[in-house]
Amino acid sequence: MVEEIITALSRIHWLFVIARNSTYTYKGRAVDVKQVGRELGVRYVLEGSVRKAGERCGSPAVDRCGDRHASLG
């Protein structure tokens, strides 16, 4: 399901989407999401797990520039 979400987001022409494996260097480490966003050159970082509820699924998105959280889905 994660790959399908990444593919769907990458089809939105004004979003800059990077590959999921770009974050593997951070796996298992306590890191600041703002720092991760800066290092990867992205504004939004999806974090946590994906949950499916009926026909919808969602994951929290963090705006690394302003600490705002938005729910995708």
N, CA, C and O atoms as CSV, one atom per row, in Angstrom:
chain,resi,resn,atom,element,x,y,z
A,1,MET,N,N,0.804,-1.186,0.000
A,1,MET,CA,C,0.000,0.000,0.000
A,1,MET,C,C,0.862,1.271,0.000
A,1,MET,O,O,0.477,2.272,-0.604
A,2,VAL,N,N,1.992,1.243,0.652
A,2,VAL,CA,C,2.859,2.415,0.718
A,2,VAL,C,C,3.328,2.818,-0.678
A,2,VAL,O,O,3.317,4.001,-1.019
A,3,GLU,N,N,3.735,1.855,-1.475
A,3,GLU,CA,C,4.197,2.168,-2.829
A,3,GLU,C,C,3.094,2.796,-3.666
A,3,GLU,O,O,3.353,3.686,-4.477
A,4,GLU,N,N,1.861,2.333,-3.470
A,4,GLU,CA,C,0.734,2.905,-4.209
A,4,GLU,C,C,0.501,4.362,-3.824
A,4,GLU,O,O,0.181,5.191,-4.676
A,5,ILE,N,N,0.661,4.671,-2.539
A,5,ILE,CA,C,0.507,6.055,-2.077
A,5,ILE,C,C,1.601,6.934,-2.675
A,5,ILE,O,O,1.321,8.032,-3.155
A,6,ILE,N,N,2.834,6.462,-2.649
A,6,ILE,CA,C,3.944,7.224,-3.217
A,6,ILE,C,C,3.713,7.471,-4.700
A,6,ILE,O,O,3.930,8.582,-5.184
A,7,THR,N,N,3.283,6.465,-5.414
A,7,THR,CA,C,3.014,6.610,-6.846
A,7,THR,C,C,1.904,7.617,-7.089
A,7,THR,O,O,2.023,8.471,-7.968
A,8,ALA,N,N,0.822,7.528,-6.317
A,8,ALA,CA,C,-0.294,8.467,-6.481
A,8,ALA,C,C,0.146,9.905,-6.188
A,8,ALA,O,O,-0.216,10.823,-6.924
A,9,LEU,N,N,0.916,10.103,-5.130
A,9,LEU,CA,C,1.394,11.451,-4.807
A,9,LEU,C,C,2.324,11.985,-5.886
A,9,LEU,O,O,2.303,13.181,-6.179
A,10,SER,N,N,3.134,11.124,-6.476
A,10,SER,CA,C,4.082,11.571,-7.504
A,10,SER,C,C,3.376,12.018,-8.778
A,10,SER,O,O,3.974,12.707,-9.605
A,11,ARG,N,N,2.120,11.636,-8.946
A,11,ARG,CA,C,1.351,12.060,-10.126
A,11,ARG,C,C,0.804,13.478,-9.994
A,11,ARG,O,O,0.312,14.051,-10.967
A,12,ILE,N,N,0.888,14.033,-8.811
A,12,ILE,CA,C,0.460,15.424,-8.598
A,12,ILE,C,C,1.633,16.309,-9.004
A,12,ILE,O,O,2.668,16.333,-8.338
A,13,HIS,N,N,1.458,17.034,-10.102
A,13,HIS,CA,C,2.593,17.724,-10.728
A,13,HIS,C,C,3.283,18.751,-9.840
A,13,HIS,O,O,4.472,19.002,-10.036
A,14,TRP,N,N,2.602,19.352,-8.880
A,14,TRP,CA,C,3.228,20.374,-8.054
A,14,TRP,C,C,3.866,19.810,-6.784
A,14,TRP,O,O,4.422,20.569,-5.990
A,15,LEU,N,N,3.795,18.496,-6.580
A,15,LEU,CA,C,4.465,17.873,-5.435
A,15,LEU,C,C,5.815,17.307,-5.864
A,15,LEU,O,O,5.942,16.717,-6.936
A,16,PHE,N,N,6.808,17.493,-5.020
A,16,PHE,CA,C,8.117,16.892,-5.241
A,16,PHE,C,C,8.188,15.666,-4.338
A,16,PHE,O,O,8.265,15.792,-3.116
A,17,VAL,N,N,8.164,14.490,-4.939
A,17,VAL,CA,C,8.128,13.234,-4.185
A,17,VAL,C,C,9.449,12.496,-4.397
A,17,VAL,O,O,9.898,12.317,-5.530
A,18,ILE,N,N,10.059,12.074,-3.301
A,18,ILE,CA,C,11.293,11.304,-3.403
A,18,ILE,C,C,11.013,9.862,-3.019
A,18,ILE,O,O,9.979,9.560,-2.423
A,19,ALA,N,N,11.917,8.992,-3.354
A,19,ALA,CA,C,11.748,7.558,-3.093
A,19,ALA,C,C,11.779,7.262,-1.600
A,19,ALA,O,O,12.471,7.923,-0.826
A,20,ARG,N,N,11.016,6.260,-1.226
A,20,ARG,CA,C,10.938,5.861,0.185
A,20,ARG,C,C,12.307,5.450,0.721
A,20,ARG,O,O,12.618,5.724,1.880
A,21,ASN,N,N,13.115,4.809,-0.086
A,21,ASN,CA,C,14.418,4.342,0.408
A,21,ASN,C,C,15.383,5.492,0.700
A,21,ASN,O,O,16.455,5.259,1.259
A,22,SER,N,N,15.028,6.726,0.336
A,22,SER,CA,C,15.855,7.889,0.675
A,22,SER,C,C,15.931,8.105,2.177
A,22,SER,O,O,16.858,8.755,2.662
A,23,THR,N,N,14.985,7.577,2.908
A,23,THR,CA,C,14.943,7.780,4.361
A,23,THR,C,C,15.548,6.635,5.154
A,23,THR,O,O,15.588,6.703,6.382
A,24,TYR,N,N,16.011,5.604,4.504
A,24,TYR,CA,C,16.519,4.428,5.216
A,24,TYR,C,C,17.689,4.749,6.136
A,24,TYR,O,O,17.891,4.051,7.130
A,25,THR,N,N,18.458,5.776,5.836
A,25,THR,CA,C,19.588,6.127,6.706
A,25,THR,C,C,19.118,6.616,8.073
A,25,THR,O,O,19.894,6.621,9.028
A,26,TYR,N,N,17.863,7.025,8.175
A,26,TYR,CA,C,17.316,7.525,9.430
A,26,TYR,C,C,16.581,6.447,10.226
A,26,TYR,O,O,16.186,6.683,11.367
A,27,LYS,N,N,16.399,5.288,9.645
A,27,LYS,CA,C,15.617,4.231,10.277
A,27,LYS,C,C,16.243,3.797,11.606
A,27,LYS,O,O,17.441,3.527,11.692
A,28,GLY,N,N,15.394,3.739,12.636
A,28,GLY,CA,C,15.851,3.297,13.948
A,28,GLY,C,C,16.574,4.354,14.758
A,28,GLY,O,O,17.064,4.069,15.850
A,29,ARG,N,N,16.650,5.568,14.241
A,29,ARG,CA,C,17.332,6.658,14.944
A,29,ARG,C,C,16.318,7.718,15.352
A,29,ARG,O,O,15.337,7.953,14.646
A,30,ALA,N,N,16.551,8.340,16.465
A,30,ALA,CA,C,15.732,9.473,16.885
A,30,ALA,C,C,16.262,10.713,16.174
A,30,ALA,O,O,17.355,11.191,16.476
A,31,VAL,N,N,15.485,11.228,15.234
A,31,VAL,CA,C,15.916,12.397,14.466
A,31,VAL,C,C,14.812,13.442,14.468
A,31,VAL,O,O,13.639,13.127,14.668
A,32,ASP,N,N,15.201,14.675,14.245
A,32,ASP,CA,C,14.264,15.784,14.142
A,32,ASP,C,C,13.720,15.835,12.711
A,32,ASP,O,O,14.489,15.873,11.751
A,33,VAL,N,N,12.398,15.835,12.576
A,33,VAL,CA,C,11.788,15.789,11.247
A,33,VAL,C,C,12.169,17.025,10.425
A,33,VAL,O,O,12.270,16.934,9.201
A,34,LYS,N,N,12.382,18.164,11.065
A,34,LYS,CA,C,12.827,19.358,10.334
A,34,LYS,C,C,14.195,19.126,9.715
A,34,LYS,O,O,14.438,19.509,8.570
A,35,GLN,N,N,15.090,18.497,10.473
A,35,GLN,CA,C,16.427,18.205,9.976
A,35,GLN,C,C,16.357,17.237,8.805
A,35,GLN,O,O,17.039,17.433,7.799
A,36,VAL,N,N,15.548,16.204,8.923
A,36,VAL,CA,C,15.384,15.233,7.833
A,36,VAL,C,C,14.886,15.941,6.585
A,36,VAL,O,O,15.409,15.716,5.494
A,37,GLY,N,N,13.880,16.795,6.735
A,37,GLY,CA,C,13.341,17.536,5.591
A,37,GLY,C,C,14.383,18.408,4.922
A,37,GLY,O,O,14.467,18.460,3.695
A,38,ARG,N,N,15.180,19.095,5.736
A,38,ARG,CA,C,16.250,19.941,5.176
A,38,ARG,C,C,17.281,19.098,4.426
A,38,ARG,O,O,17.674,19.430,3.308
A,39,GLU,N,N,17.710,18.009,5.051
A,39,GLU,CA,C,18.739,17.173,4.439
A,39,GLU,C,C,18.263,16.520,3.142
A,39,GLU,O,O,19.051,16.316,2.218
A,40,LEU,N,N,16.965,16.193,3.076
A,40,LEU,CA,C,16.430,15.561,1.872
A,40,LEU,C,C,15.908,16.577,0.856
A,40,LEU,O,O,15.581,16.213,-0.274
A,41,GLY,N,N,15.831,17.842,1.251
A,41,GLY,CA,C,15.368,18.884,0.348
A,41,GLY,C,C,13.866,18.830,0.083
A,41,GLY,O,O,13.411,19.123,-1.022
A,42,VAL,N,N,13.099,18.452,1.113
A,42,VAL,CA,C,11.647,18.364,0.969
A,42,VAL,C,C,10.967,19.239,2.011
A,42,VAL,O,O,11.545,19.546,3.054
A,43,ARG,N,N,9.730,19.639,1.718
A,43,ARG,CA,C,8.983,20.448,2.675
A,43,ARG,C,C,8.135,19.582,3.592
A,43,ARG,O,O,8.045,19.855,4.789
A,44,TYR,N,N,7.517,18.549,3.052
A,44,TYR,CA,C,6.656,17.682,3.853
A,44,TYR,C,C,7.280,16.309,3.996
A,44,TYR,O,O,7.895,15.788,3.065
A,45,VAL,N,N,7.113,15.730,5.178
A,45,VAL,CA,C,7.621,14.399,5.466
A,45,VAL,C,C,6.451,13.566,5.979
A,45,VAL,O,O,5.785,13.956,6.938
A,46,LEU,N,N,6.200,12.432,5.351
A,46,LEU,CA,C,5.195,11.513,5.872
A,46,LEU,C,C,5.867,10.663,6.927
A,46,LEU,O,O,6.961,10.139,6.718
A,47,GLU,N,N,5.208,10.530,8.055
A,47,GLU,CA,C,5.810,9.743,9.128
A,47,GLU,C,C,4.778,8.812,9.728
A,47,GLU,O,O,3.573,9.025,9.591
A,48,GLY,N,N,5.255,7.794,10.385
A,48,GLY,CA,C,4.359,6.864,11.052
A,48,GLY,C,C,3.915,5.743,10.134
A,48,GLY,O,O,4.615,5.376,9.190
A,49,SER,N,N,2.749,5.211,10.423
A,49,SER,CA,C,2.239,4.085,9.651
A,49,SER,C,C,1.016,4.516,8.861
A,49,SER,O,O,0.412,5.556,9.123
A,50,VAL,N,N,0.676,3.700,7.906
A,50,VAL,CA,C,-0.495,3.950,7.083
A,50,VAL,C,C,-1.621,3.091,7.613
A,50,VAL,O,O,-1.440,1.897,7.853
A,51,ARG,N,N,-2.777,3.692,7.796
A,51,ARG,CA,C,-3.942,2.952,8.272
A,51,ARG,C,C,-5.034,3.018,7.222
A,51,ARG,O,O,-5.265,4.058,6.606
A,52,LYS,N,N,-5.690,1.912,7.032
A,52,LYS,CA,C,-6.793,1.857,6.082
A,52,LYS,C,C,-8.098,1.760,6.852
A,52,LYS,O,O,-8.240,0.952,7.770
A,53,ALA,N,N,-9.050,2.600,6.461
A,53,ALA,CA,C,-10.378,2.593,7.086
A,53,ALA,C,C,-11.398,2.592,5.955
A,53,ALA,O,O,-11.690,3.637,5.373
A,54,GLY,N,N,-11.928,1.439,5.651
A,54,GLY,CA,C,-12.875,1.341,4.533
A,54,GLY,C,C,-12.166,1.608,3.223
A,54,GLY,O,O,-11.225,0.901,2.862
A,55,GLU,N,N,-12.610,2.613,2.521
A,55,GLU,CA,C,-12.003,2.974,1.233
A,55,GLU,C,C,-10.939,4.053,1.381
A,55,GLU,O,O,-10.358,4.485,0.385
A,56,ARG,N,N,-10.677,4.492,2.599
A,56,ARG,CA,C,-9.708,5.564,2.820
A,56,ARG,C,C,-8.492,5.046,3.556
A,56,ARG,O,O,-8.576,4.094,4.332
A,57,CYS,N,N,-7.378,5.673,3.308
A,57,CYS,CA,C,-6.186,5.383,4.100
A,57,CYS,C,C,-5.510,6.704,4.392
A,57,CYS,O,O,-5.709,7.681,3.671
A,58,GLY,N,N,-4.721,6.739,5.431
A,58,GLY,CA,C,-4.105,8.006,5.791
A,58,GLY,C,C,-2.819,7.836,6.564
A,58,GLY,O,O,-2.533,6.772,7.113
A,59,SER,N,N,-2.051,8.905,6.594
A,59,SER,CA,C,-0.793,8.968,7.319
A,59,SER,C,C,-0.550,10.427,7.656
A,59,SER,O,O,-0.877,11.297,6.849
A,60,PRO,N,N,0.015,10.727,8.823
A,60,PRO,CA,C,0.273,12.132,9.138
A,60,PRO,C,C,1.404,12.704,8.288
A,60,PRO,O,O,2.394,12.022,8.023
A,61,ALA,N,N,1.255,13.943,7.868
A,61,ALA,CA,C,2.305,14.652,7.139
A,61,ALA,C,C,2.767,15.807,8.010
A,61,ALA,O,O,1.947,16.495,8.616
A,62,VAL,N,N,4.059,16.021,8.076
A,62,VAL,CA,C,4.610,17.102,8.887
A,62,VAL,C,C,5.243,18.112,7.949
A,62,VAL,O,O,6.072,17.763,7.109
A,63,ASP,N,N,4.843,19.376,8.101
A,63,ASP,CA,C,5.446,20.463,7.345
A,63,ASP,C,C,6.728,20.839,8.072
A,63,ASP,O,O,6.677,21.452,9.139
A,64,ARG,N,N,7.852,20.486,7.520
A,64,ARG,CA,C,9.111,20.692,8.227
A,64,ARG,C,C,9.463,22.167,8.345
A,64,ARG,O,O,10.330,22.526,9.142
A,65,CYS,N,N,8.805,23.039,7.566
A,65,CYS,CA,C,9.072,24.467,7.652
A,65,CYS,C,C,8.295,25.139,8.779
A,65,CYS,O,O,8.724,26.167,9.302
A,66,GLY,N,N,7.153,24.562,9.155
A,66,GLY,CA,C,6.330,25.259,10.128
A,66,GLY,C,C,5.761,24.404,11.233
A,66,GLY,O,O,4.934,24.883,12.009
A,67,ASP,N,N,6.172,23.158,11.333
A,67,ASP,CA,C,5.684,22.246,12.377
A,67,ASP,C,C,4.189,21.999,12.314
A,67,ASP,O,O,3.592,21.601,13.314
A,68,ARG,N,N,3.571,22.224,11.172
A,68,ARG,CA,C,2.145,21.943,11.048
A,68,ARG,C,C,1.965,20.478,10.670
A,68,ARG,O,O,2.749,19.925,9.898
A,69,HIS,N,N,0.940,19.864,11.213
A,69,HIS,CA,C,0.604,18.496,10.880
A,69,HIS,C,C,-0.659,18.495,10.043
A,69,HIS,O,O,-1.597,19.245,10.313
A,70,ALA,N,N,-0.678,17.662,9.044
A,70,ALA,CA,C,-1.869,17.503,8.204
A,70,ALA,C,C,-2.105,16.018,8.012
A,70,ALA,O,O,-1.162,15.233,7.917
A,71,SER,N,N,-3.346,15.649,7.957
A,71,SER,CA,C,-3.681,14.258,7.732
A,71,SER,C,C,-3.912,14.044,6.251
A,71,SER,O,O,-4.687,14.769,5.628
A,72,LEU,N,N,-3.253,13.062,5.691
A,72,LEU,CA,C,-3.460,12.724,4.298
A,72,LEU,C,C,-4.431,11.562,4.250
A,72,LEU,O,O,-4.114,10.457,4.689
A,73,GLY,N,N,-5.586,11.809,3.728
A,73,GLY,CA,C,-6.556,10.727,3.599
A,73,GLY,C,C,-7.760,10.916,4.452
A,73,GLY,O,O,-8.662,10.078,4.443
